Amino acid sequence: MSLKFFHGHGSPYAWRVWLALEHLGLPYELTVLSFSDKDQMKPGFVAINPRHQVPTIVHDGFALWESLPILEYLDEIAPARRLYPGSAQERARIRRLIREEENHLDDQGLTPIYQELYTRGPGEQPDMAKLDAGRKKLAEELDYFGSELKGRFLAGDSPTAADFALYPEIAYVKRIGAKKPESGLAGILPPPIAEWAARIEALPYFDKTFPPHWRS
Ligand SMILES: N[C@@H](CCC(=O)N[C@@H](CS)C(=O)NCC(=O)O)C(=O)O
């Protein structure tokens, strides 16, 4: 079996896939693309993924992109340690949590905060009303996800796709909180989510997936 994984450090979507690959114990060949060198726009990569995005995998010649279909595909090709374990209802719940994370926590909470703090032009001030609304929504969603924990992780005592999809967003919350005091995100994680994040960070393969440029 040949499995190639194209990653970009700092991409929350690609980070999901890296954690999942490690958790499943699938052998893979890692290629890290540099966004600053625009590696993703180079013809060799665009020939694989015309949308020029990470994560992308190539499994025995089959190219696939979009993190969530990749997670489901990896689960199907892995011999054990399922990312979507359990009954049809338990698997549906994992998919529901991921969709909620994208639609609510990310789209309505974290993304507006990120936009206000990182994407405004030079000299432009963040819109405080939008920042406050994003922070309020984020806090509500963090409580919600805390209430959805079922044991050590979101779907029991082993991490699943729900945990790997959510974790990079939480890592961003922590990083923005540390780097931008004006975000008001420092200390926003409620204890259940802070403890859950610490459990993800204690996984034996976590360290190798951590963005190197975030260490400073
Ligand atoms: N919906 C996609 C989003 C992937 C995505 O936005 N990847 C970004 C990095 S975070 C990327 O590769 N951007 C490079 C580009 O668009 O040229 C997924 O879930 O995989």
PDBQT file of the ligand as one rigid body, heavy atoms in Angstrom, charges set to zero:
ROOT
HETATM    1  N1  LIG A 301     -12.506  22.456   3.425  1.00  0.00    +0.000 N 
HETATM    2  C1  LIG A 301     -11.115  22.112   3.275  1.00  0.00    +0.000 C 
HETATM    3  C2  LIG A 301     -10.265  23.322   3.608  1.00  0.00    +0.000 C 
HETATM    4  C3  LIG A 301      -8.785  23.128   3.256  1.00  0.00    +0.000 C 
HETATM    5  C4  LIG A 301      -8.029  24.444   3.308  1.00  0.00    +0.000 C 
HETATM    6  O1  LIG A 301      -8.625  25.536   3.404  1.00  0.00    +0.000 OA
HETATM    7  N2  LIG A 301      -6.708  24.348   3.235  1.00  0.00    +0.000 N 
HETATM    8  C5  LIG A 301      -5.892  25.558   3.206  1.00  0.00    +0.000 C 
HETATM    9  C6  LIG A 301      -4.940  25.577   4.401  1.00  0.00    +0.000 C 
HETATM   10  S1  LIG A 301      -5.823  25.777   5.921  1.00  0.00    +0.000 SA
HETATM   11  C7  LIG A 301      -5.003  25.557   1.969  1.00  0.00    +0.000 C 
HETATM   12  O2  LIG A 301      -4.465  24.542   1.596  1.00  0.00    +0.000 OA
HETATM   13  N3  LIG A 301      -4.870  26.731   1.344  1.00  0.00    +0.000 N 
HETATM   14  C8  LIG A 301      -3.985  26.919   0.222  1.00  0.00    +0.000 C 
HETATM   15  C9  LIG A 301      -4.676  27.476  -0.976  1.00  0.00    +0.000 C 
HETATM   16  O3  LIG A 301      -5.920  27.587  -0.965  1.00  0.00    +0.000 OA
HETATM   17  O4  LIG A 301      -3.979  27.810  -1.927  1.00  0.00    +0.000 OA
HETATM   18  C10 LIG A 301     -10.794  20.899   4.154  1.00  0.00    +0.000 C 
HETATM   19  O5  LIG A 301     -11.552  20.629   5.094  1.00  0.00    +0.000 OA
HETATM   20  O6  LIG A 301      -9.803  20.199   3.882  1.00  0.00    +0.000 OA
ENDROOT
TORSDOF 0
